[in-house]
Amino acid sequence: MLASPVSFDFDYLRRIVREKTAIVLEAEKVYLAEAKLGPIVRRSGSASLTDLLRDLRSQPWGATHQQVVEAMTNNETSFFRDLYPYEALKNRMLPELLTKRAHVRELNIWSAASSSGQEAASIAMVIRENFRALDGWKIRILGTDIAAEMVNRCKEGLFAQHEVNRGLPAQYLVKYFDRVGLHWRLKPILSEMMEFRQMNLSALWPNLPTMDIVFLRNVLIYFDVDTKRTILTRMKSMLRPDSYLLLGGAETTLNIVDDYERVDFSKFDAYRLKNRSSKA
Ligand SMILES: C[S@@+](CC[C@H](N)C(=O)[O-])C[C@H]1O[C@@H](n2cnc3c(N)ncnc32)[C@H](O)[C@@H]1O
C-alpha cells in the first residue's frame, strides 16, 4: 500500500490504469486523481473517491471503471505542437513522398495517440495549404486514441476558443474552421481526409493499412520500457522502408529497439526503419 496521506486506494487505481492502458502512474500523480476523478465521483452518486474506488473494486468491470481509467490519461495537445515536426512534414517528408508515391497517388498518415484531434487537423492543414499537387490523391489521416471521449471529440471536429488560441495561426482559423456558437468546427475540406477510431496501443492492433507517416508523439513517455519496446517493434510492420515515424521531443527509439535510424531534420529528428531491403 502506498504510504501517503490520501484516503483512497491509489494502488488499485494505479493497477487498473496500468492493466488497461499500460500507463504507469507515478506516485506524485496521486494528487491529480482527486481532481481528474471528481466529476465521475459526483456523477456516480458516491460520497467520495474513496467510496467510488472501493465500490469499483468489488464490482465486475463496467462503464464506470472504463471512465475512471480514461480520465487518468493526459490529453494535453495543441495545434502544430512543437512546430518543427510540421516544418519537416511540409519541407521534406511530403515533397519526398509526393514523388515516391506518384504511381499509387495514395498516402496513409496515422496520428496514433490523437487526443482531441489537433495533431490530425494540423497534418491536414499542412497538406491542404501547401500541396495542391495532392488534390485527387487518396489521402487518409487516421487518428486513434484509447479514450472514447477523445475519439468522439475528434469525430465532432469541434474546438473551444482556448484550443484554437493555442498554436493555430489566425489565417488558418478563418480559412479552415466555421464558428459554431462559442466553438469552432473543422471545415469538410479537412475533416473529409480524417477518420477516427478507438484503439489501445498496448493491446492487439486491428488491421490497419501500411502507413507512410506515423505521428506517435507524446504517448510513449507514459509507458514502461517493455511496453515501449512492444509498441515500437509492432510499429515496424506498419511502416514501409521509406516511411517516417515521428516521436515526441522526450521520446526516442534509442536503447529500446535497434530497428530504427534517426533522420536529421536539423531542429527535429524523425525515424525510419534501418533495413531498407523489404516491402518497398
Ligand atoms: C499527451 S496526449 C498526446 C497527443 C498528441 N499526440 C500530441 O502529441 O499532442 C497522449 C494521448 O495518448 C492517449 N493514450 C494513452 N495511453 C494510450 C494507449 N495505451 N493507447 C492509445 N492511446 C493512448 C491518451 O488518451 C492521450 O490522448
The ligand as an SDF file (V2000), in Angstrom:
LIG
                    3D

 27 29  0  0  0  0  0  0  0  0999 V2000
   -0.3960   13.7800  -24.2600 C   0  0  0  0  0  0  0  0  0  0  0  0
   -1.5620   13.1960  -25.4360 S   0  0  0  0  0  0  0  0  0  0  0  0
   -0.6360   13.3890  -26.9420 C   0  0  0  0  0  0  0  0  0  0  0  0
   -1.4990   13.8930  -28.0680 C   0  0  0  0  0  0  0  0  0  0  0  0
   -0.7580   14.1990  -29.3630 C   0  0  0  0  0  0  0  0  0  0  0  0
   -0.1470   13.0110  -29.9020 N   0  0  0  0  0  0  0  0  0  0  0  0
    0.2700   15.2790  -29.1530 C   0  0  0  0  0  0  0  0  0  0  0  0
    1.4790   14.9960  -29.2070 O   0  0  0  0  0  0  0  0  0  0  0  0
   -0.1180   16.4280  -28.9400 O   0  0  0  0  0  0  0  0  0  0  0  0
   -1.4700   11.4350  -25.1250 C   0  0  0  0  0  0  0  0  0  0  0  0
   -2.6800   10.6800  -25.6570 C   0  0  0  0  0  0  0  0  0  0  0  0
   -2.3620    9.2860  -25.6230 O   0  0  0  0  0  0  0  0  0  0  0  0
   -3.5280    8.5740  -25.3180 C   0  0  0  0  0  0  0  0  0  0  0  0
   -3.1510    7.2520  -24.8010 N   0  0  0  0  0  0  0  0  0  0  0  0
   -2.6580    6.9370  -23.5790 C   0  0  0  0  0  0  0  0  0  0  0  0
   -2.4500    5.6170  -23.4810 N   0  0  0  0  0  0  0  0  0  0  0  0
   -2.8180    5.0890  -24.6630 C   0  0  0  0  0  0  0  0  0  0  0  0
   -2.8440    3.7680  -25.1770 C   0  0  0  0  0  0  0  0  0  0  0  0
   -2.4440    2.7100  -24.4450 N   0  0  0  0  0  0  0  0  0  0  0  0
   -3.2770    3.5750  -26.4380 N   0  0  0  0  0  0  0  0  0  0  0  0
   -3.6830    4.6190  -27.1960 C   0  0  0  0  0  0  0  0  0  0  0  0
   -3.6920    5.8810  -26.7720 N   0  0  0  0  0  0  0  0  0  0  0  0
   -3.2570    6.1200  -25.5170 C   0  0  0  0  0  0  0  0  0  0  0  0
   -4.2410    9.4450  -24.2920 C   0  0  0  0  0  0  0  0  0  0  0  0
   -5.6190    9.1530  -24.2230 O   0  0  0  0  0  0  0  0  0  0  0  0
   -3.9280   10.8520  -24.8110 C   0  0  0  0  0  0  0  0  0  0  0  0
   -4.9900   11.3690  -25.5850 O   0  0  0  0  0  0  0  0  0  0  0  0
  1  2  1  0
  2  3  1  0
  2 10  1  0
  3  4  1  0
  4  5  1  0
  5  6  1  0
  5  7  1  0
  7  8  2  0
  7  9  1  0
 10 11  1  0
 11 12  1  0
 11 26  1  0
 12 13  1  0
 13 14  1  0
 13 24  1  0
 14 15  1  0
 14 23  1  0
 15 16  2  0
 16 17  1  0
 17 18  1  0
 17 23  2  0
 18 19  1  0
 18 20  2  0
 20 21  1  0
 21 22  2  0
 22 23  1  0
 24 25  1  0
 24 26  1  0
 26 27  1  0
M  CHG  2   2   1   9  -1
M  END
$$$$
